Amino acid sequence: MPALSRSLACLCYSFALLLLLPLLAAILPASAAAELRYFDNYNTGELGYGQEKTILDYVQLDNDPLNNLTKDFTVCSSLYIRYMTAENNFIDFSQANGSQWFQLDIEQLRDMENFTERITMHFGGKSHKFWTSGVPIKPHTWYHICLGLDTESGRLRVVINGYSIVDEDIPYFKDSQDHRPQSLAGKILVFKTLHIGYWYQTRNIFSNMNVFSSLLSNSSMVNITAGQACAAKGDYLSWDQMEWNTFGQVTEGSVSMEDLCQMESKSSILLPTTFLTWQQCMDFCPKLRRARALSIQSKAETEALVKWAFNNVRDPVTLEYYPDVQSGAFWIAFNDKENEGSWVDYYTNAPANAVEAQSFPLNGGKTENCGLFVPDWNGWNDWSCAINKGQPVSCACQQPQEMYLLMRGLCADPNIDQFYVPRNKRKRGTFMLVGVKNTIIEFMPLESVWKMTVFGAKQNTSATTGSSKFSYLLGSHTWNIEEDYKECSVRGEPYVRRLKLSGCQEGEFTCTDGQCISMVQRCDQIVHCRDKSDEVSCSLLVIEESYNKKVPPFNIDKEENTLIPVKVNVSTILKNVIEISEVNHIIELKFGITLVWYENRVKYHNLKVKEALNVLSDSELEALWIPYIIFDNTDNEDAVTIYDARSMVSIKQEGSFYRSGPEVADEIEIFNGEE
């Protein structure tokens, strides 16, 4: 079996390439090598709107050889959505008289509860919202749209990325043949759109527009926009026939049909640093919104994984590995640690029936109990579960949906994005975090820092942290932030803030290293985080500065405008009779005394159902008002406090709680003392 090292991978590469050429030829259709031109006006991404003369960077269709647009038609196109600094306009379509007929946008304010796009069409002088589109947010990705219209019936049909947005008869479009332009020349705008009295400059990359001479069926639109028939040419006017006038700073480029039409059914990410143990990889992937290390079961899955891996680790022209990628090998979720020869999936414990995906016979015996995938081997094999640095093995993670990550701890209204997805940078293979709006986070090897850059904002907002490259920024890190929104710091000056990047779900706590555990396990006196951070900062009591421990709690009778002192319920239990002296007329008893009262002036954090887990610390007791007891029939009528006896104070969980918002770095369950 080949040894796993970077140098040997390169020596064996020419041999591996000969084996892989037939494989890759089988994967790629003949049209995949075709290059399509695109138009790009992104520039700095700065938002622009106002009078029409202020909108400078756009394109306009300049030809229509047939000059006879049919009464029902469909327009399909592709838009690369890089950042969401403003609405992203797919098309602005003019009527025969030159005025706007309709336009379609993806809203800047995305649905971040469901991680879906909000779609709006503008026609008839009104906005028509289709905000339950179901289209998943996919930053730095090509979006594909088909919009079809029957001007007699008024049927409007829109499909984006395989998701049906609208398919109904719209009264505004019924019997609108006279509005339909005979020629499309000068009637289609991209990057420039009229929106309720204002012209907007939208910025992105546009390609692959095709016009069909009929209202395509919903299934046909799904096939085109979901990638299967992305290359379909319009029978009325195709992309390669179109001629465009460009205005302002619009550049042209080309994109391969394969890259443009690629629609991943799963979200996958390569972590291109060395993971010295298989277990490290298995533990890391779930931090990415419950992702998992990759697995393969068939030859077809192997072929797809080989293609995906090579796309991320080597130059497609020179076939050399990218300098920032240590190797193409990565751990997969198979092991036979429990029972030699019985390979199972780490996460499900289901049998790993992947014989046809193996590169060689499994012959490592008891010394090689973990699965390793090497694209040069065209499959997976058994390997030692721990390696040395001379064997660069990375980790790859996969999730059925996008791995949306939340940046907790930002100020209430920052320029910086709150939500991110992990991506491998094209033509470099490095790991980066792409914000769903306008932020990019990358590791800068020369400075050994992670750098956050915000695009399209009026301020040149940026931030850095010296956290380890191997952390991939999951969990808690201290950031130095510059030129953020003025509300985030005094006069917009630089400031330091602890932020926590989390892939955890509602009801989970994010450990300092990004691991997710249940909030029930937070501060329960048992360590659950691998870094033990779940038992740190476990104070139960939150007291405001105005609190006065010398004043007992009270309520206010609003009708009488009087104070109602707190009620302290006292219960006793006789634990022992220590001494009875008939001569001295003395009886000495040992009592257990319980005091119960409500302290409505404070808040409590992370209370547990078991009261024994909610015991206040000495420092918390010192800050709190505590009732005391006077025994009338004692020698000195002493006042007894909890400080004079062996005692403890605990909090009983009552009422409901609310969770801390994303502006707080740590997830906290907060209980009001009033309840």
N, C-alpha and C positions, 0 to 999 in steps of 0.2 A: 504494500500500500504506500502511496507517495507520502513523504513527510510533509508536514504543514508548515511552510515558511514562505515568506514573501519571495525570496530569491528562487526557491525551487518552483514556486508557482509560475514565475516568469520563464524558467528554463523549460518547463513542460508545456508552456503555453502554445507553441506552434503545433504541437501534437494534438493538444486539446481542441484547437481551432479546427483542424481537419475533421475531427469527429463531430464538431458542432455545426459545421456549415450546412449539412443536409437538414439538421434539426431546425435551424433558424429559417431556412428556406421554406420549411413546411409551416412554420408559425406565421410568417409574414405573407400577406396577399401581394399579388404582383403590383397593385396600385399603391402599396404602402410607401414605396420609394418616391412617389410623386410629390413635388413641392408645390405648395399653393402660396401665392403672394398674400400679404396682409398689409394693412395700414395701421400705423401706430402714432398716436398724438399724446402719449402719456406725459412726456416732458417731466415736470416736477410734480405733477398730480394736483396742482393747486386749483381749488374750486373757482369757477368764474360764472357770473350771471349778471344780467342787466339788459341794456338795450342791444338790439341785434348787432349793431356795429362793434360791440365789445367782444363778440364771439368770433375768434380768428382762426382756430385750428379745427378744420372739419373737411369732410369729403362729400361730394354730390355726384350721383349717377349722371352720366353724360350721354348715354346712348340707349336706344331701343330699336333694334333693326326691324322688328315686326310692326311696331307702331300701332298695335291693336290689342290692348289689354282686354282679356276676356272678362265676362260679367262675374265669373267666380274664379278665384286665383289663390295661390298660396306663395308666401315668401318665407324662405328658410335662410338662416344665417348663423354665424358663430361669433362670439364675443369673448375675448380673454379678459376676465375680471381680475385685475391685479390688486387694486386697492379700492376701497369704498369711500372715497372722499366726497362723493356726491352721488345722485342717482345715476345708474348706468343705463343708458338709453340704447335699446336694440335697433330701433328704426323710427324715423319721423317721415310720415307718408303724406304727401300733399294731394289736394283735390285737383280737378281739371282746371279750376280758376287760379291755382297757385297757393291758395290758403291751406292751412293745416287741416288734414282729414282725420288722422289719428296718429298716436305714438304710443310706444310701450316702454315702461321703465322697470328696472329692479330698484326698489326703494333703498335709500341709504340707511334708514332705520330698520334694520333686520329684526326678525323675531328671534331673540336670543333665549327665550324660554324653550322653544322647540327646535332652535337652530335651523330655521327654514327662511327662505326668501319671501319678501312681500312684493307682489307684482301689482303694478298700477297701469291702467290704460287711460289715456286722455282723448276724449272725443266729445263732440257736441258742446264744447265749452265747460265740461265737467270732468272730474277725476272719478274713475271707477276702480275700486279697490278689490283685488283678488288676493287677500292677505292670508288665506289658508291654503296656499299653493301646495305645500308639502315638499317643495324643491329644496333639498339639503344645501346648506351653505358650504361652498367649496372654494376657499380662497386660492388665488393663483392657478386657476383652472379655466379651460375653455368651456363656455356655456353654449348650448345649441338650442335654437328656437325655431319653431314653425308657426306662422300666423296665417290662417286661411279665412277667406271671406266670400260669401255668396251675396251679391248686391241685390238680388231679387228677394230672397227669403229673409235676408238679414242674419243668416247663420254665421256666427263668429266662432272660430276654433283656434285655440292657442295651446301649444304643448312646449314645455321647456325641459330639457334633459330627461325626456321620457315621462314627465309628469303632466297630466292634463290640467290646464289652468282654467279654461272656460270652453264650453261646447254647448252653446244655446243661441236661440234667435234673439237678436238685439233690435228693438224697434227703430233705433236711430239709423241702422244700416239697411233696413227694409226698403226696397224700391229706391236704392241709392245709386242706380246705374249712371245717372247724370253727374254725380260727384266723381265717378271713376275717371281718372285720366286716360285718354286714349294712348298716350305715350308715357313711359316711365322716365324718359330723359328729363332731368331737372326736378323730378318729383320725389326722389328719395334722398334724405339727408342722414348722415351718420356723424356722431360726435357733436351735433348741434341740434337743439330741440327747443320748441316753444312750450312753456308750461305755465298756464294760468297767468298770462300777462308778462312773463319774464322769459328771456332767452337764457338757456343754460349751456355751458361748455362741459360736456362729459368727456372723460379721459380713460381710454383703454386701448385694446387692440381688436381690430375687426377684420373678418375674412369670410370666405366661403358662402356668399349670398347667392341663392338660386331662386328663380321665379318659375312656378308651375302654372299651367293654363287650366287648372281646376282646383276645386276645394278638396284637398287630399283628405282621406279618411283618418280617423284618430289613430288607428293602428299604424298607418304609413308614417304619420308624423312621429309616433313613438319610436319606430324603427330608425328614422333619420336622426332624431335628437338624442336617442340613447346610445348612438355610436354604430349600430349595426349597418345602417345605410347612410352614414354621414357623408359619403362621397357622391351621393345621388345628384346628378346634374339636372337643372331645371330645363323643362322642354320649351318654355317660353323664352327664358333668358338665363344662361348659365354664368357662373363666376368667371370662367376663362373667356367669355364673350364680352363681359362688362368693361366699360371704359369709365374712368372716374376723374373728375376735376378735384384737385387737392388745393386746399387753402391754408396759409399759415404754416406752422411747424408740424407738418405731418410727414412721417418717414415711411418708406416701404421696406419690407423684408419678406422672408419666406419661411414657411413652416411645413414640415412633412405631413402627409396625410395621416400617417400613423400617430404622430404626436397630437394633431388636431382632433382626431376622432377617438382617441383613447378615453374610455370611460371605465374607470376601475370599479368593480363591484365591491371591493373591500379596500379599506385604508391600511396601507403598509408603510413601515418606516424602517430604515437601516440605521443602526447606531454604530458609526464607523470607528469606534475606539475598541481597544482590546478588553474583553471580558475574560478574566483569568480562570473563572470557573463557570461551569454550566449552570449552577444554581443561581449565580449572580444574574444571569440573563432571565431565568425563569421568574425571579423575584422582581426584576425591574419592569418587565412589560406590563404587568397589571397596574402600575402607576399611571399608565397612559390611558386613563378612562376604561379600565378593565380590559385592556388589550391582552394578548397572549403571544408567546413565542410561536413562530411559524411551525406548521406541520404539513406533510404531504402524504397522500395516500395512493396516487396513481401516476402513470407515466405522463399523462396530460398535465397534471399539476406540476410535475417536475419540469416539463418543458416551459411552462409559464413562469415558474420560479427562476429558472436559468436566465430567461429573457429579462425578467425584472431585475435580477441581481446584476447582470452585466450592464444594464442601462444605468445603474446607480454607481458602479465602481470603476468603469473604464471608458475611455474615449472611443466612440463608435467608429472613428476613422483610423486612428493609429493603433487601436486595440491595446493601448497601454493603460495600466491602472492609474487613476487620478492620484496626484501626489498626496492629497489629504486623506486618502482611503488606504488603510493598512492591508486589507485583503478582501477577497470576496467571500471568504468562508464565514459561516455563522452557525451558532447553536440552534438546534430545533428541539421541539418539545417531546422527544422520545427518550426513554431510559429503560434499562432492565436491572436496576439496582436491587429490587426486592427479590426477583426470581431470574437468575441467569438464563438468558435466551428468550424470556417472555417480555417482549418490548411493549410498553404501554405509554399512553399520553400522560404527561405530567399533570395536566389540569383536570382531566376527566377520568383518569385511570382506565380508560377504555383501551382495548388491544390496538396496537399500532400495526394495522394490516397494510404494510407499505413495502412488500417484497419487491414489487416491480419498480419502485422508486429508488431502490438501492443502487449505488454505483458499483460496489463489489460485494462479494460474500462477507457476512459479518463474522470476523474471526478474531476479535480482540479478547475474547474470553472475559475473565473476571477483572481484568485491568482496564477494559474499555466498555463502560456502561452508559455512555451518553451519546445522543445523536448529534451529528455534525453534517452540515450541508456545504458542499464545495461546488460551485458552478462548473469549474474546470473538470470535475469528475462526473458531471452530469447526473448527480444524485446525492443521496445521503449515505453515511456509513457510521460505524461505531467508533468511539474515540474516548480517550481518557477524560474524566469529568473535570480535571484541573490541568492547566497547561502552564508553561513558562512564557516569558515575554518574547521569546524567539519564535513562538507559534501564534501569530496574530489572528485571533478568532474574535469576531464581532458578534453582535446580537441583532436580530430582526424581529419586529413586533407587528401584529396584525389585529385589526378590529373590523367587524362587519360594517360599522358606521365610521364617520369621521371621529378622530380622537380630539374632541374639543377640550381645551384646557382653560381653566379660569385663573387669572392673575388676581389674587386676593390682596387687599391692603392698599390699593390705590386710593387717592383722594376722591372726593365725591364727583368731581367733573374734570377729569384729566384729559390731556391730548392723547395719552397712551391708551392703547387697546386693553380691554379686559379679557377678551377671549382669543385663543390662539389654536392653530393646528400645527403639528410637526410635519416638516417636509425635508426631503433631500434636495439640495441645491443642484439645479441642472448643470451638467458639464463640470461638476466638482465633486458631487456625492456627499458633501458635508451636510451636517445637521443644522437646520434652522427652524425658528418658530415664526409662523406667519400669522399676523393679527387679522381678524375678520374685517377690519376697517382699514387701518393705515400704518401698522407698525410691523417692523421686521427685527428679529433678534438673532444675532449670529456671534460665533466665537471668533475673536481676533487673535490668531496665533502669535503674531509679533508682539502684541501688548499683553498677551495672556489674560484677556478680559472678555467677558460677554458684553456686547454692545447692542443697545436698543436704539433704533432709528425710527422716527415718526415722519411720514410723508404727508404732504398736502396741508399741513397746519401752518397758520400764520407765524407761529414761533418755530424756531429750529430746535424742537424738543429732542433730547437724547438722554441716555442713561447708560451707566456701566456698573458692572459688579466683577469683583475678582474671584468669584466662585470657580471651583474646579471644572475643567472641561468635561470630566467624567460624570458630573452631576446631571448634565443635560438640563440644568436649571429647575428640575423638579424639586418641589419643596420650598423651604424658607431660605431667602438670601437678602443681603443688605445691598441696596442700590443707591448710587449717587446720581441724582436726577437734575438736569439743567434745562432752563427755559421752558418749563411746563406752564400750564395755564395759571394766570395770576392768582386764582382762588386757591391754588394748591400750595403756594408759599408766599411769604411776605414779599410784595413787589416783584414777584416772579424770580426771586433769587434761587440759586442752587440749594437743594436740600437732600437729606439722607432719609431713606425709608426702607423698612423691612417689608418685603413683598413675598408672597407665597404662591408659587405656581402649582395648581392642583388639578388632578384628573379624577378627583373623588366625586361620589354621588351625594345627593341630599341625604342627610342623616349619617354622614361619615366625617371623620376627623382626618386631616392631612398631617402626617408626621413630618418632622423637619426634613427628612430625606425624600418626601413625596409618597411614602407608603400610605395606603388607606386602611383605616380601621373603623369599626362602628362607634358612634358617639356614646353608646352605652359603655364601651370599654375605656373611654377617656376618663382619666382621674378616678379609677376604681381600685387603686392600690395594687394593681397587677400590671406588669409591663407587657404591652402588646406590640408597640412599635419596635422594630429591630434596633433603632437608635435610642430607645427608651424615652423619647420626647413626649409620649402621651401622659407621663406622670410628672411633667414639668409645668410650672405655672398653674397650679391646681387650687389657688385660693378660691374659696366659696363665696366670700363676702365682698360686695362692692359698695363702698361708702363714699358719698359725695362730700366735698369740702365743707358744706354748710351743716353737716351733721354734728350735733352736740351730745356727747355721751352722758352728760350730766342731766339731760332732760329726758324723762321717760317718753315712750311712744304715746301718741294720742290720736283721736279722731275729732272731727269738727261737726257739731250739730248745726247745719246750715240754717235751719229754721230758727233755732234759739240763739245762734251765733255764740255758742259756748264750746269749750273743750271737753272732750270725754276721755278721761284717763284710760290707759290700757288696762285690761283685766288680766291678772296673773292667776292662773289656776294652780293650786297647790295640792299635791297628794303625797301621803306618807305611807311608809310600810315599816313595820317594826321588824328589824333584822335580828336583834339579839338583846337579851337582858344581861347586862354585864354584872351588875351588883345590886342587891337589896339590903339596906342596913336599917333594921327596925330601931336600933339604939339611936342612930343619928337622923332617923326619919328621911333617909335619902334612897332614891332609886336611880340607878344609872342605866340608861338605855342607849341602844345604837339604832338610829333611824336612817332610812333611805328617803330622801325628799326629792320630789320631781316638781319642777316649775315649768309651766307652759304658758307662753305669751306670743303675741304677734308683733313683729317689728316691721312696720309698714314703710319705714323711711329708707330702706336699703334694697338692693337687688342681690340675687344669688346666681351663681354660675354652676352649671353642670351638676345639678342635684341628682342623686340616685334614688331609686325606689326604696332601697334598703337604707334606713335612717342611720345605721351604724357606719355607713360610708360617708356620711355628711357631718363629720365632727370638725368643729372649728379649731384652728391652731391657736397657740398662746398669743401670737401677735394679733390675730383677728379678735380674740376675746378682749384684749386690752383696748381695742378701739370701739367696743360695743357697749351700750347701756345694758347692765345686768341687774335684775332685782335682787334684794337681800331680804333676809328673814330675821325678825326679832322674836326671841323666845321669852315670853312674859314671866314664866315660872322658873327661870334659871336664877342662879345666884346673882348675877350682875345684869340680868336682862340684856344679854349680849346680842348685837346684830351680827348675823352670820352671812358671809358672802361665799361665792364659789371659790374665791381665792383662799379662804380659810379652811377649806376641807377638800378631800379628794373628790373631784367632780369633773364633769365634762359637759360641753354644750354641743348639741347636734341640731340639725335642721331637718324638719319633716317636709318631704315634697308634697305640696298641695297645689292645685290649680294647674294651668297650662303654662307653656313656655313659648318663647319665640327665639329664632336663631339669629345670630349676628349676621349682618349684611356683608357683601363682598368688599366693602371699604375697610373691614377689619380683617387682619391677616389670618387670625385663628378662628376656626369654627367654634362657636360657644352657644350653649343652650342657656337662655337668660330667663329667670323667674322673677317676677315682681313681688316684693314683700307685701304689697297690698292684697295679694291673693292668698 
